Amino acid sequence: MPRITVNVDGTHYTDEVEPRLLLVQYLRERLGKVGTVVGCDTSNCGACTVHMDGHSVKSCSVLAVQADGHDVTTVEGLAQDGRLHPVQEAFHDNHALQCGFCTPGMIMQALDLLAEVNDPDDQQIREGMEGNLCRCTGYQNIVRAVRDASQRMQPGAGPAVEHAPEKTQSQAPVPRTPADEQVETKVTGGRQS
């Protein structure tokens, strides 16, 4: 069996995994990261969205072996020192959930969107959240929460905000290169939108 080493929510893990084990299964069944939910198993709903190296991926479409050597952040890795991340706070304060099943994936996708567009308008939010489905809310409170989160976060918030909610203005997002796009396409089968 292949051996992988992966950093999940700031902790390094080394495990032997079946070659076909999905990242979502590894996170839930091996590491107990049950905040990453299994929704559709077809990469349509976005409930399993996590970050790999600071960018959102649907963990039901990534093999655990593909995460070898990468940093993975789950919704459980966002809160620091008992304090919710600003995106989590915004979702809570704006009642951007009902059953809560889609919420972890929505939060992770919203964080990825806000890393790219620090003050999105409603249309940009709706487009940036495409691929994450909610069957309860009608989306309006989700859009409102993402807009609120953008105001709570420092301008230009990038992947580093995942582990440091109190970000200074001197920190800038990590620039993406064409090589990043190629790796992302191989890993996820195309950028989630």
Number of C-alpha atoms within 10 A of each C-alpha: 8 11 13 17 17 20 18 21 18 12 10 12 12 12 16 12 17 14 13 10 14 20 22 25 20 19 21 15 11 11 11 11 19 16 19 27 23 21 17 12 16 11 21 16 21 33 31 33 33 31 25 22 18 22 22 27 29 30 30 27 19 21 21 27 22 16 21 18 14 17 18 25 24 24 24 15 18 23 18 14 6 7 11 16 24 22 27 24 17 24 22 13 12 17 14 24 21 12 10 14 20 24 27 22 32 32 28 30 29 25 29 23 25 26 25 17 18 19 21 18 13 14 10 14 20 17 11 20 25 16 20 23 20 20 12 13 15 12 16 12 17 25 23 18 25 32 21 19 24 26 16 15 20 19 19 21 26 24 22 16 23 24 16 13 20 12 18 12 10 6 14 16 15 13 8 8 8 8 9 12 13 12 12 19 13 13 18 19 14 13 14 20 15
